[in-house]
Each structure stands twice: as structure tokens, then as C-alpha cells.
């Protein structure tokens, strides 16, 4: 086998393994339903909403309902509320900003209170 062919074969193998690893890790994050690990990443993947800098997180998973409720207190010193709500497609209703969505395996609602700076995300995992 020529030297150039070996190098290309090795490079292709490394690239394939890299992409496969990334896809597997992303799938692992997406399929988590608990609050223990990668909660923010799971919510971002399921909802498409960016979770910005936060100062506090409270999360609860209700097993019977297959629902996760996460409350993020946004960091006022690092988040521009107007920019954040616009970039993420929230709809303003008084002092509340709301966004929701549904896909084959997830139904979710995000509610951002502009007075308390609390972003509450309800994620319903469908069976």
C-alpha cells in the first residue's frame, strides 16, 4: 500500500471515530431526563433555547409525569434581557416572556419572569 493511501485511510478513520463519538455523546445528553448531569445541555438540545449565565439552578424530575421542571435564576450582570429574549424567540406578555414547542419526543414550555429574572422550563418527555 502506498504511503499516501495509508495516511488518507488513517485520517479518514480518525475523522469517522471523532464524529461517531460526538454523535454518541450528544445522544447521551439528549436522552438524559434527570437533574444530576448535563441538565442545561439537555434542555438546550430539547428546546433550542440557549440557557445563559445563571446564578442559581433548581431542578426537579417528576417520575410519574415524566416531567422535568428547571428554574434558572439568570445572572443580571452577564445577561442582556432584551437581547436574550429576542435571540431566543420569546413572546412578551406583560412582565413575562413565553416560548413553547413540541416535537415527537418532547413537549416544553419556557417562562421568563422579567421582574425576578427566573427562567422556568417545563420539559415533558413523551414515551
Secondary structure by P-SEA (a helix, b strand, c coil): ccaaaaaaaaaaaaaaaaaaaaaaaaaaaaaccccccaaaaaaaaacccccccccbbbbbbbccccbbbbbbbccccccaaaaaaaaacccccccbbbbbcccccccbbbbbcccccbbbbbbbbcc
